[in-house]
């Protein structure tokens, strides 16, 4: 049935909800939405597996809002005096994103339906006041929701629907006890939905706790965006020219929109970051090796970085997939961190996908699967995006294997999917001296110091160390003092491109995301 539902109008939704979907610019449901929404509208419990960025939020939000509108149209008064939809997520960032999506979907019925993100509220009195207005949809982490319920600020005894998003992370982030305590307050009859990127043992445990005869949806989705929404190009160059190219592109404003630069090792991530900072190009490193006391802490650190990326503080993220991209801690139960101090594993699943226009493979990936994982971070939903790979002579065999894999997946044997972008390097030769000068300044010691600074910064931000620093303020001062040593050197004279360089390169024509293949 789901395969026949190619339009949102096929779901028979309330006109207010349909109008909001149209305002969002969504042309057709994604596979998870097409599969889950009609089943959820029937009131059935659902266990769904779908990848990050596949539209899971709308898959539960649309039937939840439809349920509320139906209750309102029936004139059921009890909808006004208790929460009806509860959405549990593992982090504040995901809570914020879910709430924003729901507000977009209720834009045409905002006077009838209210949603609140309790994880964003720092002031307890202010939160209590908002909850006493009986919002229909409540979103937050299990711990935050439980606190509100225990303080009697939130009544969930008349709940119509429970949603647990990113369910595979709920137990992993130590929410198991809070969730079990929370379930005691739920009514005996309540529709439930679990949505997850994996069906791990933790998800199976959750299923036993909250689902009753669920419909299980296991979507086999390709991580590759549709070919007409993703432009893929490569440039053949040597190692030094990679740095020249990336500098020229950013300083000439030829790369537009949010970008992720993928590097093969963490050391090279910091080398590129220090290199770009000399030209006042703001960027941040998403590091899979940051010190952590728990997976939750690491996820929070990343969520903070991603939030800054989403808010435009940074337009460039430099990411390492030094560990195999398809082997993240999400998919391997053995990687869980226990209180007994098991060995820490690197988490390579960054979860950065929203609003990304450009993927740049500064280092070419080691496998076709890694290439697909990387470029799948752009062109999500109905968006378009671009991918550019810098290819050295050592990468040509890997490029061929990627071309073969993409041709097979797209069913396109006639032409290469990743097209060459040909131009003359002498078009940017005037930038070479500046690039070489900046690159020489990025020494091994500078990279080491940059990594140490980041570790110290995260130590200062660690919740578990705050108590120690409270009793040992001199240690905190010493750490703060060390933190400012050897800062990344910004060279003011490199910030702007001189007029004579800009004029020399005014015809240089590499522009994201609408790559135009041209040959000089």
VOGU-3710 file (C-alpha; in Angstrom, 3 decimals, decimal comma):
1> xxxxxxxxxx> 0,000/0,000/0,000  2,771/2,431/0,948  4,288/2,150/-2,531  1,052/3,492/-4,036  1,097/6,592/-1,828  3,160/8,983/-3,880  1,494/12,241/-2,763  0,683/13,639/0,668  -2,875/14,161/-0,562  -3,254/10,366/-0,672
11> xxxxxxxxxx> -3,214/10,224/3,135  -6,554/12,011/3,539  -5,100/14,602/5,923  -6,852/17,590/7,481  -6,742/20,602/5,141  -4,802/22,646/7,723  -2,106/20,022/7,920  -2,010/19,608/4,135  -1,582/23,354/3,707  1,322/23,382/6,203
21> xxxxxxxxxx> 3,014/20,524/4,333  2,641/22,492/1,126  4,211/25,538/2,800  7,161/23,361/3,844  7,746/22,702/0,149  7,518/18,927/0,476  6,519/17,517/-2,896  6,077/13,867/-1,984  6,543/11,619/1,062  9,871/9,932/1,645
31> xxxxxxxxxx> 9,889/6,101/1,830  9,656/6,072/5,647  6,785/8,589/5,537  4,934/6,645/2,851  5,289/3,453/4,879  4,650/4,757/8,405  2,003/7,487/8,088  -0,945/5,358/6,838  -0,251/2,710/9,477  0,034/5,307/12,244
41> xxxxxxxxxx> -3,222/6,920/11,090  -4,890/3,552/11,755  -3,776/3,806/15,387  -1,304/0,910/15,252  2,000/0,744/17,121  5,072/1,009/14,903  8,712/-0,009/15,131  10,549/1,634/12,229  14,146/1,510/11,087  15,279/4,272/8,759
51> xxxxxxxxxx> 18,491/6,184/8,285  19,225/9,654/9,647  17,898/12,346/7,330  15,199/10,107/5,830  12,258/12,144/7,152  11,544/10,213/10,364  10,335/13,321/12,223  7,506/13,989/9,776  6,700/10,260/9,745  5,479/10,539/13,347
61> xxxxxxxxxx> 4,622/14,254/13,516  2,076/14,176/10,695  -0,088/11,371/12,179  0,284/12,921/15,652  -1,021/16,300/14,464  -3,765/14,614/12,430  -4,874/12,751/15,573  -5,088/16,025/17,513  -7,043/17,792/14,777  -9,493/14,873/14,640
71> xxxxxxxxxx> -10,040/15,091/18,413  -10,606/18,834/18,132  -13,139/18,447/15,330  -15,045/15,907/17,439  -15,304/18,542/20,145  -13,600/16,393/22,777  -12,971/18,763/25,664  -10,367/16,643/27,404  -7,790/17,648/24,790  -7,566/21,008/26,518
81> xxxxxxxxxx> -6,474/19,864/29,960  -3,606/17,408/29,454  -0,772/16,597/27,094  -1,792/14,279/24,282  1,457/13,628/22,399  4,789/12,916/24,111  7,986/12,802/22,057  11,175/11,518/23,695  14,608/12,160/22,171  18,141/11,613/23,551
91> xxxxxxxxxx> 19,535/15,173/23,341  18,556/18,829/23,623  19,617/19,457/20,031  17,319/16,733/18,682  14,547/18,024/20,917  14,951/21,496/19,443  14,953/20,186/15,889  11,844/18,066/16,441  9,981/20,996/18,007  10,875/23,289/15,114
101> xxxxxxxxxx> 9,626/20,722/12,606  6,364/20,295/14,483  5,830/24,048/14,640  6,300/24,182/10,868  3,616/21,503/10,490  1,184/23,315/12,815  1,648/26,738/11,253  -1,925/26,658/9,899  -3,449/25,468/13,185  -1,168/27,146/15,721
111> xxxxxxxxxx> -4,143/28,620/17,587  -5,578/25,140/18,121  -2,416/23,093/18,721  0,581/24,090/20,842  3,921/22,329/21,202  6,658/22,875/23,766  10,269/21,764/23,980  10,895/21,295/27,700  14,601/20,591/27,194  15,185/24,158/26,034
121> xxxxxxxxxx> 13,824/25,727/29,221  16,416/26,661/31,846  14,038/28,441/34,187  11,842/26,051/36,185  9,191/28,676/37,089  8,916/29,762/33,458  8,636/26,152/32,285  5,995/25,364/34,901  3,942/28,340/33,718  4,092/27,172/30,116
131> xxxxxxxxxx> 3,178/23,600/31,028  0,173/24,806/33,028  -1,243/26,135/29,761  -1,552/22,439/28,765  0,402/22,212/25,498  -0,841/19,355/23,330  2,601/18,166/22,209  5,532/17,910/24,607  9,095/17,169/23,448  12,163/16,492/25,573
141> xxxxxxxxxx> 14,687/14,031/26,947  13,394/11,288/29,286  15,147/12,851/32,284  13,668/16,292/31,665  10,183/14,921/31,049  10,338/12,791/34,205  11,328/15,824/36,275  8,307/17,722/34,958  5,972/14,798/35,674  7,257/14,271/39,210
151> xxxxxxxxxx> 6,878/17,974/39,998  3,273/17,706/38,753  3,926/20,367/36,138  3,101/17,876/33,402  0,213/15,413/33,256  0,693/12,510/30,821  -2,079/10,303/32,191  -4,316/11,071/29,187  -1,669/10,598/26,530  -2,846/9,536/23,060
161> xxxxxxxxxx> 0,546/8,861/21,496  4,087/8,172/22,716  6,988/8,612/20,281  10,586/7,625/20,975  12,874/9,006/18,284  16,489/7,822/17,856  15,432/4,911/20,036  18,775/3,138/19,662  20,430/5,926/21,655  17,973/6,155/24,572
171> xxxxxxxxxx> 19,445/3,292/26,616  22,969/3,991/25,384  22,787/7,480/26,901  21,811/6,113/30,331  18,107/7,024/30,075  16,930/3,470/30,810  15,938/4,032/34,451  14,296/7,382/33,749  12,310/5,892/30,895  11,103/2,966/32,981
181> xxxxxxxxxx> 10,050/5,382/35,737  8,234/7,511/33,186  6,235/4,615/31,776  4,475/4,178/35,124  2,666/7,491/34,538  1,342/6,550/31,088  -2,236/5,348/30,507  -2,814/1,655/29,857  -3,906/2,326/26,281  -1,627/4,571/24,278
191> xxxxxxxxxx> -0,413/4,349/20,689  3,398/4,141/20,546  6,047/4,591/17,852  9,734/3,730/18,056  11,967/5,123/15,321  15,616/4,228/15,031  18,553/4,068/12,639  19,269/0,521/13,851  17,360/-2,337/15,446  19,892/-3,011/18,190
201> xxxxxxxxxx> 19,392/-5,051/21,358  18,533/-1,804/23,168  15,730/-1,134/20,702  14,443/-4,685/21,149  14,347/-4,092/24,912  12,414/-0,870/24,374  9,999/-2,673/22,109  9,048/-5,045/24,930  8,469/-2,102/27,263  6,309/0,177/25,143
211> xxxxxxxxxx> 4,937/-1,558/22,026  1,933/-3,871/21,645  1,748/-5,990/18,478  3,650/-3,390/16,450  4,011/-3,198/12,698  7,743/-3,484/11,994  9,088/-1,379/9,131  12,627/-2,106/7,932  13,407/0,229/5,085  16,297/-0,719/2,840
221> xxxxxxxxxx> 17,270/2,754/1,691  20,288/3,738/-0,320  22,378/6,490/1,236  22,837/7,915/-2,244  20,647/10,908/-3,098  18,838/10,829/-6,429  21,220/11,539/-9,289  19,355/14,627/-10,518  19,725/16,283/-7,095  23,440/15,631/-6,566
231> xxxxxxxxxx> 26,159/16,976/-8,844  29,393/14,986/-8,469  32,762/16,141/-9,793  36,434/15,459/-9,307  39,622/17,432/-9,922  42,951/15,726/-10,493  45,753/17,474/-8,629  48,831/16,836/-6,526  48,944/17,022/-2,722  50,146/20,620/-2,465
241> xxxxxxxxxx> 47,618/21,815/-5,020  44,801/20,556/-2,772  45,616/23,325/-0,302  45,944/25,886/-3,096  42,576/24,918/-4,579  40,663/24,969/-1,312  42,101/28,365/-0,366  41,316/29,924/-3,752  37,769/28,563/-3,824  36,821/29,858/-0,389
251> xxxxxxxxxx> 38,565/33,220/-0,635  37,060/33,966/-4,048  33,610/33,037/-2,743  33,236/30,240/-5,247  31,802/27,768/-2,728  28,363/28,818/-1,531  26,455/27,431/1,437  27,274/25,095/4,289  30,073/22,657/3,541  31,658/19,552/5,015
261> xxxxxxxxxx> 35,281/18,832/4,178  36,210/15,184/4,649  39,773/14,215/5,544  41,190/10,733/6,086  42,993/11,383/9,393  42,421/13,574/12,414  45,892/15,108/12,254  45,190/16,306/8,727  41,867/17,748/9,905  43,714/20,036/12,280
271> xxxxxxxxxx> 46,371/20,800/9,697  43,706/22,012/7,269  41,894/23,952/10,007  45,075/25,796/11,034  45,857/26,467/7,379  42,423/27,974/6,652  42,392/30,014/9,871  45,412/31,959/8,668  43,177/33,362/5,927  40,402/34,146/8,481
281> xxxxxxxxxx> 38,275/31,305/7,097  36,204/30,123/10,077  35,820/26,383/10,433  35,589/23,702/13,098  36,740/20,107/13,441  34,284/17,329/14,250  36,622/14,944/16,015  35,808/11,289/16,739  38,612/11,063/19,307  37,631/13,750/21,812
291> xxxxxxxxxx> 38,054/12,531/25,394  34,804/11,252/26,813  33,417/9,898/30,042  30,359/8,629/28,285  28,857/8,388/24,823  26,314/10,957/25,910  28,991/13,535/26,666  30,584/13,022/23,252  27,197/13,306/21,545  26,467/16,539/23,430
301> xxxxxxxxxx> 29,818/17,991/22,340  29,003/17,144/18,745  25,472/18,476/19,085  26,931/21,788/20,288  29,264/21,950/17,270  26,461/21,012/14,888  24,155/23,594/16,483  26,769/26,289/15,870  27,022/25,033/12,285  23,232/25,222/11,897
311> xxxxxxxxxx> 23,138/28,737/13,361  25,751/29,973/10,914  28,568/30,526/13,403  30,518/28,166/11,180  29,757/27,392/7,541  32,535/24,823/7,259  32,945/21,578/9,207  36,094/19,509/8,772  35,364/15,861/9,532  37,538/12,792/9,857
321> xxxxxxxxxx> 36,451/9,258/9,089  39,672/7,714/10,308  37,581/4,836/11,622  35,495/2,914/9,104  32,417/5,027/8,440  30,009/2,143/8,351  31,162/0,792/11,733  29,870/3,334/14,204  29,005/2,733/17,836  25,351/2,930/16,879
331> xxxxxxxxxx> 25,576/-0,399/15,113  27,927/-2,300/17,396  26,632/-3,196/20,875  30,156/-4,133/21,936  31,149/-0,488/21,656  28,920/0,600/24,536  30,700/2,322/27,388  30,019/0,753/30,754  30,721/1,954/34,254  33,459/-0,646/34,496
341> xxxxxxxxxx> 35,617/1,376/32,144  35,575/-0,582/28,934  37,869/0,589/26,186  36,599/3,644/24,369  35,756/3,255/20,701  35,715/6,062/18,202  32,296/7,067/16,909  32,327/7,965/13,264  28,620/8,594/12,820  28,498/12,361/12,920
351> xxxxxxxxxx> 24,839/12,917/12,094  25,519/16,168/10,209  23,121/16,441/7,314  20,640/19,297/7,698  21,239/22,213/5,349  24,534/20,911/3,950  24,986/22,076/0,362  28,497/20,892/-0,412  30,633/17,870/0,312  34,330/18,226/-0,456
361> xxxxxxxxxx> 36,497/15,138/-0,352  39,783/16,880/0,402  41,187/13,364/0,816  39,596/10,743/-1,382  37,832/8,018/0,654  39,350/4,552/0,939  36,263/2,603/-0,143  33,189/3,160/-2,350  31,024/2,713/0,763  32,845/5,558/2,497
371> xxxxxxxxxx> 32,361/7,751/-0,574  28,615/7,062/-0,559  28,430/7,700/3,184  30,137/11,064/2,728  28,216/12,417/-0,261  24,961/11,175/1,272  25,300/14,037/3,768  23,972/16,467/1,158  20,929/16,536/-1,151  18,661/15,241/1,612
381> xxxxxxxxxx> 14,908/15,213/1,098  14,067/17,531/-1,810  17,262/19,582/-1,475  20,021/19,681/-4,062  23,737/19,486/-3,374  27,214/19,105/-4,817  30,185/16,862/-4,171  33,742/17,632/-5,229  36,626/15,199/-4,818  40,291/16,150/-5,025
391> xxxxxxxxxx> 42,043/13,176/-6,603  45,789/12,526/-6,667  47,521/9,958/-8,880  47,461/7,528/-5,927  43,657/7,774/-5,799  42,879/6,881/-9,400  42,248/3,190/-8,724  39,897/4,121/-5,870  38,103/6,608/-8,123  37,557/3,858/-10,686
401> xxxxxxxxxx> 36,024/1,571/-8,036  33,734/4,407/-6,910  32,647/5,073/-10,492  31,831/1,387/-10,974  29,850/1,226/-7,744  27,843/4,382/-8,511  27,107/3,239/-12,071  25,806/-0,033/-10,664  23,674/1,635/-7,977  22,233/4,253/-10,318
411> xxxxxxxxxx> 21,824/1,760/-13,180  23,838/4,053/-15,407  26,461/2,152/-17,396  26,773/4,616/-20,248  28,562/7,521/-18,561  30,649/8,182/-15,465  28,603/9,460/-12,542  31,460/11,496/-11,055  32,442/13,859/-13,837  35,825/15,547/-14,332
421> xxxxxxxxxx> 35,952/19,267/-13,776  38,675/20,493/-16,069  40,420/23,830/-15,862  43,907/25,232/-16,005  45,762/25,401/-12,698  47,517/28,528/-13,925  44,203/30,318/-13,454  44,932/30,313/-9,723  48,714/30,349/-9,900  48,795/33,875/-8,461
431> xxxxxxxxxx> 47,532/32,437/-5,150  50,314/29,884/-4,856  52,819/32,001/-2,918  50,264/32,818/-0,231  49,175/29,184/0,011  52,740/27,932/0,371  53,553/30,585/2,967  50,533/29,590/5,083  51,175/25,872/4,711  54,762/26,192/5,926
441> xxxxxxxxxx> 53,464/27,708/9,159  51,382/24,603/9,950  54,059/22,487/11,618  53,683/19,203/13,486  54,042/21,115/16,749  51,267/23,505/15,732  48,942/20,574/14,983  49,828/18,900/18,291  49,173/22,135/20,205  45,821/22,597/18,469
451> xxxxxxxxxx> 44,697/19,111/19,475  45,834/19,681/23,061  43,930/22,969/23,228  40,747/21,227/22,173  41,205/18,461/24,735  41,755/21,060/27,482  38,689/22,984/26,394  36,520/19,876/26,597  38,032/19,060/29,997  36,867/22,463/31,226
461> xxxxxxxxxx> 33,398/21,785/29,822  33,155/18,318/31,404  30,308/18,072/33,897  32,158/15,415/35,884  35,180/17,668/36,349  33,234/20,723/37,513  33,096/19,426/41,081  36,834/18,806/41,079  37,562/22,283/39,727  35,217/23,730/42,344
471> xxxxxxxxxx> 37,484/22,355/45,062  40,695/23,048/43,117  40,299/26,487/41,495  44,052/26,845/40,968  44,009/23,826/38,676  41,243/25,419/36,630  43,159/28,673/36,368  46,263/26,792/35,277  44,285/24,956/32,641  42,702/28,170/31,402
481> xxxxxxxxxx> 46,131/29,798/31,264  47,509/26,921/29,189  44,500/27,104/26,912  45,537/30,460/25,442  49,117/29,450/24,696  50,125/29,043/21,047  46,852/30,228/19,521  46,157/29,579/15,859  47,971/32,342/14,017  45,713/34,567/11,955
491> xxxxxxxxxx> 47,604/36,662/9,440  45,688/39,913/8,879  47,348/40,566/5,519  46,001/37,234/4,229  42,387/37,919/5,215  41,424/39,778/2,050  42,233/38,970/-1,561  44,074/41,924/-3,180  42,309/43,554/-6,107  44,973/42,485/-8,542
501> xxxxxxxxxx> 44,452/38,816/-7,602  40,680/39,111/-7,842  40,899/40,716/-11,278  43,264/38,062/-12,528  40,793/35,381/-11,498  37,485/37,036/-12,309  36,691/34,381/-14,915  37,507/31,446/-12,676  34,215/29,598/-12,695  33,871/26,889/-10,039
511> xxxxxxxxxx> 30,662/27,683/-8,174  28,749/25,453/-5,764  26,119/24,110/-5,598  25,249/24,553/-9,300  28,487/23,169/-10,707  28,796/24,024/-14,371  31,193/21,645/-16,093  33,400/23,814/-18,236  36,757/23,425/-19,846  39,193/26,274/-20,257
//
